[in-house]
Amino acid sequence: MQHNVLILDFGSQYTQLIARRVRELNIFCEIFPFNHFPDDLSSYKAVILSGSPYSVRGEDAPHPDLSQIRGKMPLLAVCYGAQYLAHFNGGEVAPSNIREYGRANLYFIKDDEAFFEEVALNSQVWMSHSDTIKQMPTNGVLLASTKDVANAAYRIEGETTYAIQFHPEVYHSTDGKQILENFLVKIAEVPQNFTPNAFVEDCVKELQEKVKDDKVVLGLSGGVDSTVAAVLLNKAIGKNLYCIFVNNGLLRKNEFENVLHQYKDMGLNVKGVDASERFLSALDGIEEPEAKRKAIGRVFIEVFDDEAHLIEDVKWLAQGTIYPDVIESVSVKGPSATIKSHHNVGGLPDFMKLQIVEPLRMLFKDEVRRVGKTLGIDPELLGRHPFPGPGLSIRILGAITPEKVRILQEVDAVFINGLKEHGLYDKVWQAGAILLPVNSVGVMGDERTYEKVVALRAVESTDGMTADWVHLPYDFLMKISNEIINKVKGVNRVVYDISSKPPATIEWE
C-alpha cells in the first residue's frame, strides 16, 4: 500500500483527528511517534507535525530529527509543530499574554496563497496553546493572523513548508478540511486514491503475496472487524482460511448460537468452540481491569493454539485488529502512558508457532464498514455495534462470577432489544450495560430488597477515538429501567451514564 502521508505525533489529544480528516480526503496516512518514525521515507508524499501538550521552551520538549524531511518534502506543522519550527530556526516563541484557547477568527489572510484558497476572511479556527510565536523563523512569510495571534500561519520561503498555530483537524475550524486539502492535494499533490474499492484490491493482492498457499486460522467474534477480515481473507485465499468462533462465556445472551447461524450462509469455513468454563476459571478472583484483559488475551491465544494444532500445517493467525487498537496501545511517552492494553495487539508469545496477519490494522471503524459494504456483507451485520474483545468481563466491575454474567446478559438483552424495537439502535454507535460492584436498597411490593445496580451506556461516535453520550428519550429510559427491574432477578436500580470520551472512555474498564 502506498503510504502517502506521515503524521508525527508529539502527544496531542488531536493527533488521531488529523488522521481522520486526511482519510476523509481519500488519502492514506499513518501516525508514528515523533521519536520513532520510519528510516525510509521514500514512499511518503508529505509530512504533518502534530500539536503537543509540551512547550518548545521546556527542557523535556520533543526534539525530532527533521533533517530528512525539512526542505526535502512538503511539510505542514500544526500548533506545537509550528512553534518548534520557529523556536529552533531563528524565530521566537514566548508565553502568551492572553489565554489562546478556543474559537478565533482569521482577520488577515495573505492574497494569492494556495494554502488558503477558498478560505474566507473571518473563517473560524480553533486555538489550543499557552505559548505563541512572537517572531517567525528565518525566511518566514506571514500568511494569516487572528485578532490576538499575529503569526497564526506562515510558510518558509524556498521550501514547501507551512505552519499554523491553530488546529484544522477539529470541527470548530470551519475551513480546516479545506486547508488540509489545499496543502495535501494542491500543494503537495498527494493522490486521492484511498477508497474502499482500492483498499480491497490492494489488500487481497498483499494477502495473496504474504500468505501464498499457507493455511490461516482466524478468530471470529461476530463483530464487524473480524467479519470483514474473514471475508477479505476468504476472497484472497479461499479454502485455506479456517475460522474459529470461541464462546468465552462472556458474550451477549444467545450470541454464540446466533452468530454461528449468521455465518452459515456466508461461505466461510467456521467452527464453533465452547470454552466458557476455561475463560471463567481463568478469571476467577481477578478484579483489576488490566489483569482481566491479559487473562482473557492469554486464554484466547491458548484456545487458538489448541485449535490450530488440529489443523494440519496451519502457519498464520489472522486477527481483526483495527487502527484505534494500535494507536491506544502505542504512546509517545512509552508503555506507561497507555490507556488500556488490547488483547489482539502486540504479537504472539514465543511458544505459539503461528505468524500473525492483520488485514484491517490500518483502518478506522467507519472505514472497516465501508470496506465491508464494498465486499457485499449484509448491512445488518455491518451495522452491529462494536463489542469489546474481553466481552462482558470489562462491563462487570470487580470479580467475575457466572451469576453476575447471567444478570448482565439479561440486562443487556433488554436494553439492546429495546433500542431495536424503538428504532434507536442505528442512531447509536455503541450501547451496553455495566454491572456495578455495589448493592442498593429498594422496595418491591411490601418487601425490602438489597440488590445490584446497573448502568446503561449509549454513545455516538465515528471511530471510537472520541464519543458523546446519546440523549435517549426519557420515556424510553423509563420503560427500559422498569422492564429491567421487573424481569431481571437481582437488579433493583438502573442509572444512565452521561459521560463523554474524553475524559471518560466508552467502556468502564
C-alpha positions in Angstrom: 0.0 0.0 0.0 1.2 3.5 -0.9 1.9 5.3 2.4 1.3 8.9 1.1 1.2 10.9 4.3 3.2 10.6 7.5 1.9 12.2 10.7 4.4 12.6 13.5 2.8 12.5 16.9 4.1 14.8 19.7 1.4 13.6 22.1 -1.5 15.9 21.1 -5.0 14.8 22.0 -6.0 15.8 18.5 -3.4 13.7 16.6 -5.9 11.0 15.7 -8.3 13.6 14.4 -5.7 14.8 11.9 -5.5 11.3 10.6 -9.3 11.1 10.3 -9.5 14.4 8.3 -6.7 13.2 6.0 -8.5 9.9 5.4 -11.7 11.8 4.7 -9.9 13.3 1.7 -9.3 9.7 0.4 -5.7 10.0 1.3 -3.9 7.2 3.2 -1.9 8.3 6.2 -0.1 6.8 9.2 0.7 8.0 12.7 4.2 7.5 14.2 5.7 8.8 17.4 8.0 11.7 16.7 10.9 9.8 18.2 10.3 6.5 16.3 9.3 7.0 12.7 10.4 5.1 9.5 14.0 5.4 8.3 12.8 5.0 4.7 10.6 8.0 3.8 10.7 7.4 0.0 7.0 6.2 -0.2 5.7 9.3 1.6 4.5 12.4 -0.3 4.0 14.7 2.7 4.6 15.0 6.4 2.4 16.6 9.1 3.7 17.6 12.6 1.0 17.4 15.3 0.4 19.6 18.3 1.7 18.7 21.8 1.0 19.3 25.5 4.7 20.3 25.8 6.2 23.7 25.4 9.1 24.2 23.0 10.8 26.2 25.7 10.8 23.3 28.2 13.7 21.0 28.9 11.6 18.0 28.1 10.3 19.4 24.8 10.1 16.8 21.9 13.0 17.4 19.6 12.8 15.3 16.4 15.4 15.0 13.8 13.8 16.5 10.7 16.9 16.5 8.5 15.4 14.0 6.1 12.1 15.9 5.9 12.6 19.7 6.2 13.1 21.2 2.8 13.0 17.8 1.1 9.3 17.1 1.1 6.1 19.1 1.7 5.7 19.7 5.5 2.8 21.0 7.5 3.4 21.9 11.1 0.4 22.3 13.4 0.5 24.2 16.7 3.5 22.7 18.6 5.0 21.9 15.2 4.7 25.5 14.1 6.2 26.7 17.3 9.0 24.1 17.1 10.0 25.3 13.5 10.0 28.9 14.7 11.8 28.4 18.0 14.7 26.4 16.6 15.1 28.2 13.3 15.7 31.9 14.1 12.3 32.8 15.4 11.0 33.4 18.9 8.3 31.6 21.0 7.2 33.1 24.3 4.4 32.6 26.8 1.2 34.3 25.6 0.0 37.3 27.5 -3.6 36.1 27.0 -5.2 32.7 27.0 -5.2 31.4 23.4 -7.7 28.6 23.7 -10.9 28.2 21.8 -12.6 29.9 18.9 -10.9 32.7 17.0 -11.3 34.2 13.5 -8.8 34.9 10.7 -9.0 38.6 10.3 -6.0 38.7 7.9 -5.3 36.2 5.1 -2.5 36.8 2.6 -3.8 37.1 -1.0 -3.0 34.6 -3.8 -1.8 31.8 -1.5 -2.8 28.3 -2.5 -2.7 27.3 1.2 -5.7 29.5 1.9 -7.6 29.1 -1.4 -11.4 29.1 -0.9 -11.0 30.1 2.8 -13.0 33.2 3.6 -11.8 36.1 5.7 -13.1 35.8 9.3 -13.1 32.0 9.0 -13.3 30.4 12.4 -10.3 28.4 13.7 -9.6 26.6 17.0 -6.7 27.6 19.1 -5.2 25.5 21.9 -1.8 26.7 23.2 -0.3 28.7 26.0 2.8 29.8 24.1 2.8 32.0 21.0 5.1 32.7 18.1 6.4 36.3 18.7 8.8 36.2 15.7 8.7 33.9 12.7 11.6 31.7 11.7 14.3 32.8 9.2 12.7 33.3 5.7 9.2 33.1 7.3 6.3 34.6 5.2 3.2 35.6 7.1 0.0 34.0 5.7 -2.7 34.7 8.3 -3.4 36.4 11.6 -6.2 36.5 14.2 -7.1 39.4 16.4 -4.9 38.1 19.2 -2.4 35.9 17.3 -0.3 37.9 14.9 1.6 34.9 13.4 -1.3 32.4 13.1 0.1 30.9 9.9 3.2 31.2 7.9 5.3 29.5 5.2 9.0 29.3 4.7 10.4 30.9 1.6 12.3 28.4 -0.6 10.7 25.3 0.9 7.3 23.6 0.7 6.9 24.1 4.5 3.8 25.6 6.0 2.9 26.2 9.7 -0.3 27.1 11.6 -0.9 27.8 15.3 -4.5 26.6 15.1 -5.9 23.1 14.7 -7.5 22.5 11.3 -8.5 18.9 12.3 -11.2 19.9 14.8 -14.7 20.6 13.7 -14.6 24.1 15.3 -12.2 25.1 12.5 -14.9 25.6 9.9 -12.5 25.6 6.9 -10.0 23.2 8.4 -10.7 20.4 5.9 -10.3 22.8 3.1 -6.9 23.9 4.4 -5.7 20.3 4.7 -7.0 19.7 1.2 -5.2 22.8 -0.1 -1.9 21.6 1.4 -2.1 17.9 0.6 -3.8 18.0 -2.8 -3.0 21.3 -4.4 0.5 22.0 -2.9 1.9 18.5 -2.1 0.0 16.8 -5.0 -0.8 13.7 -2.9 -3.0 11.3 -4.9 -6.6 10.8 -3.5 -6.7 7.1 -4.2 -7.5 5.6 -0.8 -11.0 4.3 -1.5 -12.8 1.1 -0.2 -12.5 -0.5 -3.7 -8.8 0.3 -3.9 -8.2 -1.0 -0.4 -9.9 -4.3 -1.2 -7.9 -4.7 -4.4 -4.6 -3.8 -2.7 -5.3 -5.8 0.4 -6.3 -9.0 -1.4 -3.2 -8.8 -3.5 -1.0 -8.2 -0.4 -2.6 -11.1 1.4 -2.0 -13.4 -1.5 1.6 -12.4 -1.7 2.1 -12.7 2.0 0.3 -15.9 2.8 0.7 -17.6 -0.5 -0.7 -21.2 -0.2 -0.4 -21.3 3.6 -3.3 -22.1 5.9 -4.7 -19.3 8.1 -6.7 -19.6 11.3 -8.9 -16.6 12.2 -10.8 -15.9 15.5 -14.2 -14.7 14.7 -16.1 -12.6 17.3 -19.3 -12.0 15.4 -18.4 -8.3 15.2 -17.8 -6.1 12.2 -14.0 -6.1 12.3 -13.4 -9.9 12.4 -16.2 -10.5 9.9 -14.7 -8.1 7.3 -11.3 -9.5 8.0 -12.7 -13.0 7.3 -14.4 -12.1 4.1 -11.2 -10.3 2.9 -9.1 -13.4 3.6 -11.7 -15.7 2.1 -11.6 -13.6 -1.1 -7.8 -13.8 -1.1 -7.1 -17.4 0.0 -10.5 -19.2 -0.1 -10.4 -22.8 1.3 -7.1 -22.2 3.2 -9.0 -20.0 5.7 -10.2 -21.7 8.9 -12.4 -19.6 11.1 -13.0 -20.3 14.8 -15.7 -18.7 16.8 -14.9 -19.0 20.5 -17.6 -18.8 23.2 -15.7 -17.2 26.1 -18.7 -17.3 28.3 -18.8 -13.5 28.2 -20.8 -12.9 25.1 -24.2 -11.4 24.9 -27.3 -13.6 25.5 -27.6 -16.3 22.9 -24.9 -14.7 20.8 -22.8 -17.9 20.3 -25.7 -19.7 18.6 -26.9 -16.6 16.7 -23.5 -15.8 15.3 -22.8 -19.3 14.1 -26.2 -19.3 12.3 -25.4 -15.9 10.8 -22.1 -17.1 9.3 -23.8 -20.3 7.9 -24.7 -18.7 4.6 -21.6 -16.5 4.1 -19.5 -19.2 2.5 -17.0 -19.2 5.4 -15.5 -22.3 7.0 -16.4 -21.7 10.6 -16.0 -23.9 13.7 -17.7 -23.1 17.0 -15.7 -23.8 20.2 -17.3 -23.5 23.6 -14.5 -22.6 26.0 -16.8 -20.8 28.6 -15.6 -22.7 31.6 -11.9 -22.2 30.6 -12.3 -18.5 30.5 -14.4 -18.1 33.6 -11.9 -20.3 35.5 -9.0 -18.1 34.4 -10.9 -15.0 35.6 -11.8 -16.4 39.0 -10.9 -13.9 41.7 -9.5 -11.3 39.3 -10.8 -7.8 39.8 -8.3 -5.4 38.2 -9.3 -4.4 34.7 -5.8 -4.8 33.0 -5.4 -8.2 34.7 -8.8 -9.3 33.3 -7.8 -8.2 29.7 -4.5 -10.0 30.0 -6.0 -13.2 31.3 -8.6 -13.2 28.5 -5.9 -12.5 25.9 -3.8 -15.4 27.3 -6.7 -17.8 27.2 -7.7 -16.7 23.7 -4.2 -17.5 22.5 -4.2 -20.8 24.3 -7.5 -21.8 22.7 -6.4 -20.7 19.2 -3.1 -22.7 19.7 -5.1 -25.8 20.7 -7.4 -25.5 17.7 -4.6 -24.6 15.3 -2.9 -27.9 16.2 -6.0 -29.7 15.0 -5.5 -28.1 11.5 -2.7 -29.7 9.6 0.2 -27.3 8.6 -1.5 -24.0 9.7 1.0 -21.2 9.7 -0.9 -18.0 10.3 -3.2 -16.5 12.9 -5.4 -13.7 11.5 -6.9 -11.0 13.7 -9.4 -8.2 13.3 -7.2 -5.6 14.8 -8.0 -2.0 13.7 -6.1 1.3 13.9 -7.6 2.7 17.1 -6.5 -0.6 18.8 -2.9 0.1 17.6 -3.0 3.8 18.5 -4.2 3.2 22.0 -1.6 0.6 22.6 1.3 2.8 21.4 2.3 6.0 23.2 4.7 8.8 22.6 5.6 8.6 26.3 6.1 4.8 26.2 4.0 1.9 27.6 3.4 3.7 30.9 1.1 6.2 29.2 -1.0 3.5 27.5 -4.7 4.0 28.2 -5.5 0.3 28.1 -4.0 -2.8 26.5 -5.7 -4.7 23.7 -5.6 -8.5 23.7 -5.2 -8.6 19.9 -2.3 -6.1 19.7 1.4 -6.8 20.2 2.1 -10.1 18.6 2.2 -13.6 19.8 4.1 -15.4 22.5 7.2 -17.5 21.6 5.6 -20.8 22.3 3.0 -20.2 19.6 4.4 -21.1 16.2 1.9 -19.1 14.2 2.7 -15.9 12.3 0.3 -13.0 12.6 -1.7 -11.3 9.8 -4.0 -8.3 10.4 -5.6 -7.1 7.2 -7.5 -4.2 8.9 -4.7 -3.0 11.1 -4.6 0.4 9.4 -8.3 1.2 9.2 -10.6 3.1 11.4 -14.0 1.6 12.3 -16.1 3.6 9.8 -13.6 2.7 7.1 -14.0 -1.0 8.0 -17.7 -0.7 7.5 -17.2 0.9 4.1 -14.9 -1.9 3.0 -17.5 -4.4 4.3 -20.1 -2.7 2.1 -17.9 -2.9 -0.9 -17.4 -6.7 -0.1 -21.2 -7.1 -0.2 -21.6 -8.0 3.5 -25.1 -7.9 5.0 -25.9 -4.3 6.1 -27.4 -5.6 9.3 -24.2 -7.3 10.3 -22.1 -4.2 9.3 -24.4 -2.1 11.4 -23.8 -4.1 14.6 -22.5 -2.0 17.5 -18.8 -2.6 18.5 -18.4 -5.1 21.3 -15.2 -5.3 23.4 -12.9 -8.3 22.8 -12.9 -9.1 26.5 -16.7 -9.2 26.3 -18.8 -8.6 29.4 -15.8 -9.1 31.7 -14.9 -5.4 31.5 -18.6 -4.5 31.9 -18.7 -6.4 35.2 -16.8 -4.2 37.6 -14.9 -6.3 40.1 -14.7 -10.1 40.2 -16.5 -12.2 37.6 -18.9 -15.0 38.6 -21.4 -17.0 36.4 -24.3 -15.4 38.3 -23.0 -11.8 37.5 -22.6 -12.8 33.8 -26.2 -14.1 33.8 -27.6 -10.9 35.3 -25.7 -8.7 32.9 -26.6 -10.8 29.8 -30.3 -10.4 30.8 -30.0 -6.7 31.4 -28.0 -6.2 28.1 -30.7 -8.1 26.1 -33.5 -5.9 27.5 -31.5 -2.7 26.6 -30.3 -3.7 23.1 -33.7 -5.3 22.1 -35.4 -2.1 23.4 -33.2 0.1 21.2 -34.1 -2.0 18.2 -37.8 -2.1 18.9 -37.9 1.7 19.3 -35.9 2.5 16.2 -33.0 3.8 18.2 -30.3 1.1 17.6 -29.0 2.6 14.3 -28.8 6.1 15.9 -26.4 4.8 18.5 -22.8 3.9 17.7 -22.3 1.6 20.7 -24.5 0.6 23.6 -24.4 -1.7 26.5 -24.9 -2.2 30.2 -22.5 -2.2 33.1 -22.9 -4.2 36.3 -21.7 -2.1 39.3 -19.9 -3.6 42.3 -22.5 -2.1 44.7 -25.9 -3.1 46.1 -28.6 -0.6 46.8 -31.7 -0.7 49.0 -35.0 -1.0 47.1 -38.6 -2.0 47.7 -40.7 -4.4 45.7 -44.3 -4.9 46.9 -44.0 -4.7 50.6 -40.6 -6.2 50.8 -37.2 -4.5 51.2 -34.6 -5.5 48.7 -30.8 -5.2 48.6 -29.7 -5.9 45.1 -27.4 -4.9 42.2 -27.2 -1.6 40.4 -26.7 -1.5 36.6 -25.6 1.5 34.4 -26.8 1.9 30.8 -24.3 3.4 28.3 -25.0 4.7 24.8 -22.7 6.8 22.8 -22.4 8.3 19.3 -19.1 8.4 17.5 -17.4 8.0 14.2 -14.4 5.7 15.0 -14.4 5.4 18.8 -11.5 7.8 19.3 -13.9 10.4 20.7 -17.5 9.9 21.7 -20.5 11.8 23.1 -23.3 10.2 25.2 -26.6 9.9 23.4 -29.6 11.8 24.7 -32.0 8.9 24.7 -35.7 9.8 25.2 -36.8 9.9 28.9 -39.8 7.8 28.1 -37.6 5.1 26.6 -35.2 5.1 29.5 -38.2 4.9 31.9 -39.6 1.9 30.1 -36.3 0.1 29.9 -35.5 0.8 33.5 -38.9 -0.6 34.6 -38.5 -3.7 32.3 -35.0 -4.5 33.6 -36.0 -4.2 37.3 -39.2 -6.3 36.7 -37.6 -9.0 34.5 -34.0 -9.4 35.8 -33.8 -11.1 39.1 -31.1 -9.5 41.3 -31.3 -5.9 40.0 -33.3 -3.1 41.7 -31.7 0.1 40.4 -30.8 1.5 36.9 -28.7 4.6 36.1 -27.7 6.2 32.8 -24.1 7.2 32.0 -23.8 10.7 30.7 -20.0 10.9 30.3 -18.3 11.6 27.0 -14.9 10.5 25.7 -12.7 12.2 26.7 -12.5 12.5 29.7 -14.2 9.1 30.2 -13.6 6.0 28.0 -16.5 4.3 26.3 -16.1 1.1 28.4 -15.8 1.4 32.2 -12.8 -0.8 32.4 
